[in-house]
């Protein structure tokens, strides 16, 4: 390996010092990981710090949406009860938990990614 003299081609200002040693770090390989909230694959830089208060508010929003939907559907007798859902009582109303995929999608599609993971695990066991 022979150093190339560039002084005859380029004029470098005196405040710039060239270092003949390699100064670039190796690139770090990044791997995405699964988000428990949405069950999608994301890099760590794409994640946001979430407080428990925000998580609780989100579930309260989902429950409020379900209560309103339940009131509308119960009048029409169209409430679909699935066998894998638990019934939770809240203020003399019964709600199915966990919510259906449709309700999860309508309320933002987040917060229930773990259900998809559990379903996938159960499908692999069967």
C-alpha positions in Angstrom: 0.0 0.0 0.0 1.4 3.3 -1.1 0.1 6.7 0.0 -1.0 9.0 -2.8 0.2 12.6 -2.7 -2.7 14.9 -3.6 -0.9 18.1 -2.8 0.0 18.7 -6.4 -3.7 18.2 -7.5 -5.6 19.8 -4.6 -4.9 22.7 -2.3 -6.2 21.9 1.2 -6.7 24.8 3.7 -4.2 24.8 6.5 -6.9 24.3 9.2 -7.8 20.8 7.7 -5.6 17.9 8.8 -5.7 14.7 6.8 -5.5 11.5 8.8 -4.0 8.6 6.9 -5.7 6.1 9.2 -9.2 4.7 8.6 -11.7 6.8 10.6 -15.0 5.3 9.6 -16.7 2.9 12.0 -18.2 -0.3 10.7 -21.9 0.0 10.0 -24.0 -1.6 12.7 -26.5 -4.1 11.3 -30.0 -3.4 12.7 -32.7 -5.9 12.9 -36.4 -5.1 13.3 -38.3 -6.6 16.2 -41.9 -7.3 16.7 -44.0 -4.7 18.5 -46.3 -6.2 21.1 -48.8 -3.4 20.6 -49.5 -3.8 16.8 -47.6 -7.1 16.0 -45.8 -5.4 13.2 -42.0 -5.5 12.6 -40.3 -2.1 13.4 -36.8 -0.9 14.1 -36.1 0.6 17.5 -35.8 4.1 16.1 -39.4 3.9 14.9 -40.7 3.2 18.3 -42.0 5.8 20.7 -41.8 5.8 24.4 -45.3 5.3 25.8 -46.4 5.9 29.3 -48.8 3.6 31.2 -51.2 6.5 31.4 -51.5 6.6 27.6 -52.0 2.9 27.4 -54.8 3.1 30.0 -56.4 6.0 28.1 -56.3 4.0 24.9 -58.1 1.0 26.6 -60.6 3.4 28.1 -61.3 4.8 24.6 -61.8 1.2 23.3 -64.2 0.4 26.2 -66.1 3.6 25.6 -66.4 2.8 21.9 -67.5 -0.7 22.7 -70.2 0.6 25.1 -71.6 3.0 22.5 -71.5 0.2 19.9 -73.1 -2.2 22.3 -76.0 0.2 23.0 -76.6 0.6 19.3 -76.4 -3.1 18.6 -78.4 -4.3 21.6 -81.3 -2.3 20.3 -81.1 -4.1 17.0 -80.3 -7.5 18.6 -77.3 -7.9 16.4 -74.6 -8.4 19.0 -72.3 -11.2 17.9 -71.0 -13.2 20.9 -67.9 -15.3 20.1 -67.0 -18.2 22.4 -63.4 -17.1 22.9 -64.4 -13.7 24.4 -64.9 -13.0 28.0 -67.8 -10.9 29.2 -66.8 -8.0 31.4 -69.3 -6.0 33.4 -68.9 -2.2 33.6 -71.6 0.1 35.0 -74.3 -2.6 34.6 -73.3 -3.2 31.0 -71.6 -6.4 29.7 -68.9 -6.1 27.0 -67.1 -8.8 25.1 -63.3 -8.9 25.9 -61.1 -9.0 24.0 -62.7 -6.9 21.3 -63.3 -8.3 17.9 -60.7 -7.7 15.1 -63.1 -5.1 13.6 -63.3 -3.1 16.8 -59.5 -3.3 17.2 -59.0 -2.0 13.7 -61.6 0.8 14.1 -59.9 2.0 17.3 -56.5 2.3 15.7 -55.3 -1.2 15.3 -52.9 -0.9 18.3 -52.8 -2.3 21.8 -53.9 -5.9 20.9 -50.9 -7.2 18.9 -50.3 -9.7 21.6 -53.6 -11.4 20.6 -52.3 -12.0 17.1 -49.1 -13.5 18.6 -51.1 -15.8 20.9 -53.4 -16.8 18.0 -50.4 -17.6 15.8 -48.8 -19.6 18.7 -52.0 -21.6 19.2 -52.4 -22.2 15.5 -48.8 -23.6 15.4 -49.5 -25.9 18.4 -52.6 -27.4 16.8 
